[in-house]
Amino acid sequence: GSSPMCFPAGDFLTSAQDVLLGRLDIAPAGGDPQVIDFWMSAEQFEYWSHTFLTVDVVKGRGSGFSVESPEGVRFMIRSRLMETTTPFV
């Protein structure tokens, strides 16, 4: 897998060259929702369009200034090939 960087809303500027893939609720179980938008550059989206991506949380050290860094966990992207021949572009 790979480790995405996740920033609080407003700390990372997006543009028309970015694709919103979804919204992640990072709240503890039973807690109030804490939503983070998950963006990818259009170029990366094109490259990964034939895969199914899963954002997971695992124990470990987070990346740099990513929001999970002080929590003793990190985000990880796991990918697998789609079973269809039509990509998501």
Residue frames as a rotation matrix with the C-alpha (Angstrom) as fourth column:
GLY 1
0.567 0.824 0.000 0.00
0.824 -0.567 0.000 0.00
0.000 0.000 -1.000 0.00
SER 2
-0.424 -0.652 0.628 0.92
0.549 -0.737 -0.395 3.65
0.720 0.177 0.670 0.05
SER 3
-0.273 0.243 -0.931 0.51
0.905 -0.262 -0.334 6.33
-0.325 -0.934 -0.149 2.70
PRO 4
0.160 0.385 0.909 -1.65
0.669 -0.719 0.187 9.33
0.726 0.578 -0.373 1.78
MET 5
-0.924 -0.336 -0.181 -1.17
0.371 -0.679 -0.634 12.70
0.090 -0.653 0.752 3.45
CYS 6
0.068 0.997 0.048 -4.39
0.832 -0.083 0.549 13.94
0.551 0.003 -0.834 5.07
PHE 7
-0.900 -0.417 0.127 -4.76
0.323 -0.834 -0.447 17.59
0.292 -0.362 0.885 6.05
PRO 8
-0.343 0.799 -0.494 -7.46
0.576 -0.237 -0.783 19.52
-0.742 -0.553 -0.379 7.95
ALA 9
0.407 0.600 0.689 -9.93
0.914 -0.267 -0.307 21.36
0.000 0.754 -0.657 5.70
GLY 10
0.999 0.020 0.041 -8.38
0.024 -0.992 -0.125 24.56
0.038 0.125 -0.991 4.38
ASP 11
0.431 -0.902 0.037 -4.76
-0.290 -0.099 0.952 23.49
-0.855 -0.421 -0.304 4.98
PHE 12
-0.623 -0.575 0.530 -4.33
0.326 0.426 0.844 22.04
-0.712 0.698 -0.078 1.48
LEU 13
-0.104 0.573 -0.813 -5.60
-0.636 -0.667 -0.388 23.90
-0.765 0.477 0.434 -1.56
THR 14
-0.231 0.125 0.965 -7.27
0.598 0.801 0.039 21.95
-0.768 0.586 -0.259 -4.35
SER 15
-0.561 0.030 -0.828 -7.93
-0.558 -0.752 0.351 23.05
-0.612 0.658 0.438 -7.92
ALA 16
0.499 0.757 -0.421 -9.82
-0.804 0.224 -0.551 22.02
-0.323 0.613 0.721 -11.02
GLN 17
-0.036 -0.623 -0.782 -6.95
-0.743 0.540 -0.396 19.56
0.668 0.567 -0.482 -11.60
ASP 18
-0.913 -0.228 0.339 -8.00
-0.407 0.591 -0.697 17.53
-0.041 -0.774 -0.632 -8.53
VAL 19
-0.247 0.822 -0.513 -10.74
-0.240 0.461 0.854 14.91
0.939 0.334 0.084 -8.16
LEU 20
-0.301 0.261 0.917 -12.85
-0.951 -0.018 -0.308 14.45
-0.064 -0.965 0.254 -5.00
LEU 21
-0.703 -0.037 -0.710 -12.95
-0.249 0.948 0.196 10.68
0.666 0.315 -0.676 -4.47
GLY 22
0.182 0.794 -0.580 -15.03
0.506 0.431 0.748 10.68
0.843 -0.430 -0.323 -1.32
ARG 23
0.123 -0.069 0.990 -15.40
-0.719 -0.693 0.041 11.77
0.684 -0.717 -0.135 2.27
LEU 24
-0.318 -0.339 -0.886 -13.89
0.337 0.833 -0.439 9.87
0.886 -0.438 -0.150 5.21
ASP 25
0.695 0.483 0.532 -15.47
-0.394 -0.363 0.845 9.88
0.601 -0.797 -0.062 8.67
ILE 26
-0.202 -0.910 -0.363 -12.47
0.038 0.363 -0.931 9.67
0.979 -0.202 -0.039 11.02
ALA 27
0.107 0.319 0.942 -14.44
-0.890 -0.392 0.234 9.95
0.444 -0.863 0.242 14.28
PRO 28
-0.910 -0.332 0.246 -13.95
-0.413 0.767 -0.491 7.34
-0.025 -0.549 -0.836 16.99
ALA 29
-0.624 0.706 -0.335 -16.70
0.418 0.664 0.620 4.69
0.660 0.247 -0.710 17.10
GLY 30
0.109 0.804 -0.584 -19.84
0.985 -0.010 0.170 6.29
0.132 -0.594 -0.794 18.52
GLY 31
-0.466 -0.371 -0.803 -18.35
0.547 -0.834 0.068 9.81
-0.695 -0.408 0.592 18.36
ASP 32
0.522 0.594 -0.612 -19.60
-0.070 -0.686 -0.725 12.86
-0.850 0.421 -0.316 16.51
PRO 33
0.746 -0.210 0.631 -18.77
0.661 0.349 -0.665 12.78
-0.081 0.913 0.399 12.78
GLN 34
0.257 -0.742 -0.619 -15.37
-0.235 -0.669 0.705 14.19
-0.937 -0.035 -0.346 11.78
VAL 35
0.785 0.208 0.583 -15.29
0.461 0.433 -0.775 14.29
-0.414 0.877 0.244 8.00
ILE 36
-0.170 -0.852 -0.496 -12.22
-0.239 -0.453 0.859 14.75
-0.956 0.264 -0.127 5.81
ASP 37
0.830 0.377 -0.411 -12.52
-0.457 0.037 -0.889 15.12
-0.320 0.926 0.203 2.02
PHE 38
0.111 -0.775 0.622 -10.29
0.245 0.628 0.739 12.69
-0.963 0.070 0.259 0.10
TRP 39
0.782 0.097 -0.616 -8.76
-0.473 -0.552 -0.687 14.28
-0.407 0.828 -0.385 -3.01
MET 40
0.112 -0.771 0.627 -6.42
0.568 0.567 0.596 12.97
-0.816 0.289 0.501 -5.70
SER 41
-0.418 -0.297 -0.858 -4.80
-0.486 -0.725 0.488 14.78
-0.767 0.621 0.159 -8.61
ALA 42
0.628 0.694 -0.352 -6.51
-0.638 0.200 -0.744 14.19
-0.445 0.692 0.568 -11.95
GLU 43
0.056 -0.713 -0.699 -3.26
-0.870 0.308 -0.385 12.67
0.490 0.630 -0.603 -13.23
GLN 44
-0.852 -0.335 0.402 -3.12
-0.510 0.707 -0.490 10.16
-0.120 -0.623 -0.773 -10.36
PHE 45
-0.016 0.943 0.333 -6.84
-0.518 0.277 -0.809 9.45
-0.855 -0.186 0.484 -10.78
GLU 46
0.545 0.145 -0.826 -6.27
-0.834 0.195 -0.516 8.56
0.086 0.970 0.227 -14.44
TYR 47
-0.442 -0.831 -0.338 -3.40
-0.733 0.551 -0.399 6.24
0.517 0.071 -0.853 -13.45
TRP 48
-0.937 0.056 0.344 -5.43
-0.234 0.632 -0.739 4.48
-0.259 -0.773 -0.579 -10.70
SER 49
-0.278 0.932 -0.234 -8.78
-0.950 -0.302 -0.077 4.46
-0.143 0.201 0.969 -12.57
HIS 50
0.047 0.262 -0.964 -8.62
-0.526 0.827 0.200 0.69
0.849 0.497 0.176 -13.19
THR 51
-0.722 -0.384 -0.575 -8.27
0.269 0.610 -0.745 -0.12
0.637 -0.693 -0.338 -9.47
PHE 52
0.589 0.806 -0.052 -10.49
0.261 -0.129 0.957 -0.28
0.765 -0.577 -0.286 -6.41
LEU 53
-0.488 -0.800 0.350 -8.93
-0.038 -0.381 -0.924 1.83
0.872 -0.464 0.156 -3.64
THR 54
0.618 0.588 -0.522 -9.52
0.523 0.188 0.832 1.29
0.587 -0.787 -0.191 0.08
VAL 55
-0.119 -0.603 0.789 -8.33
-0.455 -0.673 -0.583 3.80
0.883 -0.428 -0.194 2.67
ASP 56
0.528 0.189 -0.828 -7.41
0.503 0.716 0.484 1.95
0.684 -0.672 0.283 5.86
VAL 57
0.486 -0.411 0.771 -5.98
-0.756 -0.641 0.134 2.92
0.439 -0.648 -0.622 9.26
VAL 58
0.590 -0.385 -0.710 -3.11
0.416 0.898 -0.142 0.86
0.693 -0.212 0.690 10.70
LYS 59
0.860 -0.379 -0.342 -0.82
0.246 -0.278 0.928 1.19
-0.447 -0.883 -0.146 13.71
GLY 60
0.082 -0.897 0.435 2.37
0.995 0.051 -0.082 3.06
0.052 0.440 0.897 12.93
ARG 61
-0.377 -0.335 -0.863 3.85
0.428 -0.890 0.158 6.48
-0.821 -0.310 0.479 12.49
GLY 62
0.689 0.710 0.143 1.91
0.510 -0.335 -0.792 8.93
-0.515 0.619 -0.593 10.33
SER 63
0.008 -0.666 0.746 3.47
0.981 -0.140 -0.136 10.93
0.195 0.733 0.652 7.51
GLY 64
-0.708 -0.487 0.512 4.83
0.488 -0.861 -0.144 14.40
0.511 0.148 0.847 8.25
PHE 65
-0.922 0.370 0.111 2.03
-0.374 -0.781 -0.500 16.87
-0.099 -0.503 0.859 8.94
SER 66
-0.497 0.769 -0.402 -0.80
-0.039 0.443 0.896 14.43
0.867 0.461 -0.190 8.22
VAL 67
0.085 0.640 0.764 -3.71
-0.762 -0.452 0.463 14.65
0.642 -0.622 0.449 10.73
GLU 68
0.897 0.330 -0.294 -3.23
-0.110 0.811 0.574 11.14
0.428 -0.482 0.764 12.12
SER 69
0.108 -0.990 -0.094 0.49
-0.064 0.087 -0.994 11.60
0.992 0.113 -0.054 12.81
PRO 70
-0.524 -0.391 0.756 0.25
-0.726 -0.259 -0.637 12.28
0.445 -0.883 -0.149 16.59
GLU 71
0.384 0.843 0.377 -2.26
-0.922 0.330 0.201 9.43
0.045 -0.425 0.904 17.12
GLY 72
-0.376 -0.609 0.698 0.12
-0.613 0.729 0.304 6.48
-0.694 -0.314 -0.648 16.66
VAL 73
0.223 0.462 0.858 -1.67
0.485 0.711 -0.509 5.36
-0.846 0.529 -0.066 13.49
ARG 74
-0.685 -0.383 -0.619 -1.38
-0.334 -0.591 0.735 6.09
-0.647 0.710 0.277 9.80
PHE 75
0.534 0.818 -0.213 -3.62
-0.530 0.128 -0.838 6.00
-0.659 0.560 0.502 6.78
MET 76
-0.667 -0.680 0.303 -2.80
-0.160 0.528 0.834 3.40
-0.727 0.508 -0.461 4.14
ILE 77
0.226 0.695 -0.683 -4.22
-0.920 -0.078 -0.383 2.95
-0.319 0.715 0.622 0.66
ARG 78
-0.482 -0.251 0.839 -4.74
-0.001 0.958 0.286 -0.62
-0.876 0.137 -0.462 -0.47
SER 79
-0.072 0.427 -0.902 -5.52
-0.933 -0.348 -0.090 -1.28
-0.352 0.835 0.423 -4.12
ARG 80
-0.408 -0.025 0.913 -6.78
0.212 0.970 0.121 -4.15
-0.888 0.243 -0.391 -6.20
LEU 81
-0.994 0.001 -0.110 -7.63
-0.108 -0.210 0.972 -4.42
-0.022 0.978 0.209 -9.87
MET 82
-0.178 0.981 -0.072 -11.23
-0.820 -0.188 -0.541 -3.88
-0.544 -0.037 0.838 -10.90
GLU 83
-0.475 0.078 0.876 -13.02
0.231 0.972 0.039 -6.88
-0.849 0.221 -0.480 -12.31
THR 84
0.706 0.688 0.170 -14.55
0.408 -0.199 -0.891 -4.79
-0.579 0.698 -0.421 -15.08
THR 85
-0.151 -0.787 0.598 -12.73
0.980 -0.041 0.193 -3.51
-0.127 0.615 0.778 -18.15
THR 86
0.364 0.356 0.861 -14.32
0.512 -0.848 0.134 -0.04
0.778 0.392 -0.491 -17.90
PRO 87
-0.633 -0.645 -0.427 -12.23
0.723 -0.296 -0.624 2.40
0.277 -0.704 0.654 -15.82
PHE 88
0.236 0.725 -0.647 -13.77
0.910 -0.399 -0.115 5.17
-0.342 -0.561 -0.754 -13.66
VAL 89
-0.759 -0.556 -0.339 -12.80
0.415 -0.814 0.406 8.08
-0.502 0.167 0.848 -15.94
